[in-house]
Amino acid sequence: MSRRFRDLKASDLAKLPALTYDHCLIGAEIIYLHLFNKKNMHWYLAEYGSISRKFFGFYENKSDGICSGLCSVEEIAYWAIKGDAWEPMVDENWKPVAARDIPILTEYVKLMINQPDLT
């Protein structure tokens, strides 16, 4: 049985590295926590700020694609109120890995590193 995101305790989240604002080496972040739901949404979380209750990570869903940045505990937990299929679940089998080595994130990381010159 999978564990729901909302069942994680503050002590579970505190095991993630502290939130920093220095993310100049995109793709090098180690993803320690992976969440998913039945609607094919994914959260790849690298850091957590216990005071702000925000994560830094990568977020993927079918309508918006992939993005990176900050996301709050509340923003993730919100999805559960939409119903069981939307409930964020903890990937209990997840092993920490660099973001650039996660297949779904590989092209996004390359794009962010090699931004096209639009001038």
C-alpha atoms as a printed R data frame, in Angstrom:
    type eleno elety resid chain resno       x      y       z
1   ATOM     1    CA   MET     A     1   0.000  0.000   0.000
2   ATOM     2    CA   SER     A     2   1.319  3.433  -0.939
3   ATOM     3    CA   ARG     A     3   1.565  6.283   1.503
4   ATOM     4    CA   ARG     A     4  -0.312  9.504   0.850
5   ATOM     5    CA   PHE     A     5   1.623 12.774   0.727
6   ATOM     6    CA   ARG     A     6  -0.682 14.289   3.330
7   ATOM     7    CA   ASP     A     7   0.329 11.514   5.759
8   ATOM     8    CA   LEU     A     8   3.978 12.593   5.738
9   ATOM     9    CA   LYS     A     9   5.072 14.132   9.010
10  ATOM    10    CA   ALA     A    10   7.238 17.227   9.422
11  ATOM    11    CA   SER     A    11  10.043 14.888  10.517
12  ATOM    12    CA   ASP     A    12   9.775 13.020   7.184
13  ATOM    13    CA   LEU     A    13  10.073 16.252   5.212
14  ATOM    14    CA   ALA     A    14  12.946 17.466   7.397
15  ATOM    15    CA   LYS     A    15  15.055 14.604   5.992
16  ATOM    16    CA   LEU     A    16  15.263 16.473   2.673
17  ATOM    17    CA   PRO     A    17  18.154 18.921   2.233
18  ATOM    18    CA   ALA     A    18  17.411 22.472   3.360
19  ATOM    19    CA   LEU     A    19  15.955 24.826   0.795
20  ATOM    20    CA   THR     A    20  18.543 27.000  -0.933
21  ATOM    21    CA   TYR     A    21  18.082 29.637  -3.575
22  ATOM    22    CA   ASP     A    22  21.222 28.742  -5.509
23  ATOM    23    CA   HIS     A    23  20.139 26.555  -8.400
24  ATOM    24    CA   CYS     A    24  22.632 27.601 -11.048
25  ATOM    25    CA   LEU     A    25  23.491 24.021 -12.025
26  ATOM    26    CA   ILE     A    26  20.068 22.890 -13.159
27  ATOM    27    CA   GLY     A    27  19.866 19.133 -13.431
28  ATOM    28    CA   ALA     A    28  22.524 18.552 -10.788
29  ATOM    29    CA   GLU     A    29  19.946 18.638  -7.980
30  ATOM    30    CA   ILE     A    30  19.469 15.307  -6.271
31  ATOM    31    CA   ILE     A    31  15.815 14.316  -6.225
32  ATOM    32    CA   TYR     A    32  15.074 12.715  -2.864
33  ATOM    33    CA   LEU     A    33  11.301 12.473  -2.984
34  ATOM    34    CA   HIS     A    34   9.010 11.497  -5.848
35  ATOM    35    CA   LEU     A    35   5.255 11.956  -5.668
36  ATOM    36    CA   PHE     A    36   2.691 10.903  -8.244
37  ATOM    37    CA   ASN     A    37  -1.039 10.502  -8.717
38  ATOM    38    CA   LYS     A    38  -3.345  8.507 -10.978
39  ATOM    39    CA   LYS     A    39  -3.796 11.559 -13.222
40  ATOM    40    CA   ASN     A    40  -0.168 11.170 -14.324
41  ATOM    41    CA   MET     A    41   1.123 14.150 -12.383
42  ATOM    42    CA   HIS     A    42   4.604 13.932 -10.863
43  ATOM    43    CA   TRP     A    43   6.553 15.940  -8.322
44  ATOM    44    CA   TYR     A    44  10.344 15.433  -8.125
45  ATOM    45    CA   LEU     A    45  11.450 17.136  -4.925
46  ATOM    46    CA   ALA     A    46  15.047 18.032  -4.065
47  ATOM    47    CA   GLU     A    47  14.912 20.501  -1.153
48  ATOM    48    CA   TYR     A    48  12.527 21.572   1.569
49  ATOM    49    CA   GLY     A    49  12.235 24.694   3.715
50  ATOM    50    CA   SER     A    50  10.567 23.866   7.012
51  ATOM    51    CA   ILE     A    51   9.765 27.500   7.814
52  ATOM    52    CA   SER     A    52   8.333 28.444   4.408
53  ATOM    53    CA   ARG     A    53   6.936 24.920   3.884
54  ATOM    54    CA   LYS     A    54   8.135 25.058   0.292
55  ATOM    55    CA   PHE     A    55   9.966 22.594  -1.898
56  ATOM    56    CA   PHE     A    56  12.346 23.120  -4.761
57  ATOM    57    CA   GLY     A    57  11.918 20.582  -7.497
58  ATOM    58    CA   PHE     A    58  10.503 19.660 -10.858
59  ATOM    59    CA   TYR     A    59   6.803 19.273 -11.580
60  ATOM    60    CA   GLU     A    60   5.135 17.457 -14.442
61  ATOM    61    CA   ASN     A    61   1.572 17.136 -15.641
62  ATOM    62    CA   LYS     A    62   0.003 16.491 -19.035
63  ATOM    63    CA   SER     A    63  -1.586 19.924 -19.484
64  ATOM    64    CA   ASP     A    64   1.374 22.127 -18.471
65  ATOM    65    CA   GLY     A    65   4.337 19.879 -19.211
66  ATOM    66    CA   ILE     A    66   7.429 20.139 -17.016
67  ATOM    67    CA   CYS     A    67   8.546 23.100 -14.955
68  ATOM    68    CA   SER     A    68  10.936 23.703 -12.095
69  ATOM    69    CA   GLY     A    69  10.930 25.990  -9.113
70  ATOM    70    CA   LEU     A    70   9.257 26.378  -5.757
71  ATOM    71    CA   CYS     A    71   6.041 24.692  -4.707
72  ATOM    72    CA   SER     A    72   4.385 24.737  -1.303
73  ATOM    73    CA   VAL     A    73   3.106 21.845   0.778
74  ATOM    74    CA   GLU     A    74  -0.368 23.358   0.404
75  ATOM    75    CA   GLU     A    75  -0.120 23.492  -3.404
76  ATOM    76    CA   ILE     A    76   0.679 19.785  -3.538
77  ATOM    77    CA   ALA     A    77  -1.872 18.810  -0.880
78  ATOM    78    CA   TYR     A    78  -4.574 20.769  -2.735
79  ATOM    79    CA   TRP     A    79  -4.855 18.066  -5.386
80  ATOM    80    CA   ALA     A    80  -6.209 15.543  -2.873
81  ATOM    81    CA   ILE     A    81  -9.447 17.503  -2.438
82  ATOM    82    CA   LYS     A    82 -10.304 16.813  -6.090
83  ATOM    83    CA   GLY     A    83 -10.701 13.088  -5.369
84  ATOM    84    CA   ASP     A    84  -8.811  9.828  -5.020
85  ATOM    85    CA   ALA     A    85  -7.353  9.858  -8.538
86  ATOM    86    CA   TRP     A    86  -5.778 13.258  -7.817
87  ATOM    87    CA   GLU     A    87  -4.303 12.285  -4.423
88  ATOM    88    CA   PRO     A    88  -0.484 12.743  -4.401
89  ATOM    89    CA   MET     A    89   1.174  9.510  -3.305
90  ATOM    90    CA   VAL     A    90   4.735  8.853  -2.134
91  ATOM    91    CA   ASP     A    91   6.854  6.638  -4.369
92  ATOM    92    CA   GLU     A    92   8.147  4.304  -1.645
93  ATOM    93    CA   ASN     A    93  10.627  2.663  -4.062
94  ATOM    94    CA   TRP     A    94  12.314  5.931  -5.075
95  ATOM    95    CA   LYS     A    95  16.105  6.086  -4.814
96  ATOM    96    CA   PRO     A    96  17.837  9.510  -4.836
97  ATOM    97    CA   VAL     A    97  19.079 10.449  -8.287
98  ATOM    98    CA   ALA     A    98  20.256 13.595 -10.096
99  ATOM    99    CA   ALA     A    99  17.431 15.365 -11.919
100 ATOM   100    CA   ARG     A   100  19.295 15.136 -15.239
101 ATOM   101    CA   ASP     A   101  19.262 11.320 -14.931
102 ATOM   102    CA   ILE     A   102  15.472 11.039 -14.677
103 ATOM   103    CA   PRO     A   103  14.301 10.177 -18.197
104 ATOM   104    CA   ILE     A   104  11.250 12.465 -18.209
105 ATOM   105    CA   LEU     A   105  13.389 15.433 -17.047
106 ATOM   106    CA   THR     A   106  16.398 14.922 -19.341
107 ATOM   107    CA   GLU     A   107  15.153 17.027 -22.272
108 ATOM   108    CA   TYR     A   108  13.793 19.750 -19.983
109 ATOM   109    CA   VAL     A   109  17.181 20.068 -18.264
110 ATOM   110    CA   LYS     A   110  18.971 20.222 -21.633
111 ATOM   111    CA   LEU     A   111  16.599 22.942 -22.792
112 ATOM   112    CA   MET     A   112  17.159 24.997 -19.647
113 ATOM   113    CA   ILE     A   113  20.948 24.686 -19.958
114 ATOM   114    CA   ASN     A   114  21.007 25.517 -23.665
115 ATOM   115    CA   GLN     A   115  18.492 28.349 -23.840
116 ATOM   116    CA   PRO     A   116  18.070 29.504 -27.457
117 ATOM   117    CA   ASP     A   117  19.235 33.032 -28.222
118 ATOM   118    CA   LEU     A   118  16.066 34.790 -29.397
119 ATOM   119    CA   THR     A   119  17.679 38.168 -30.090
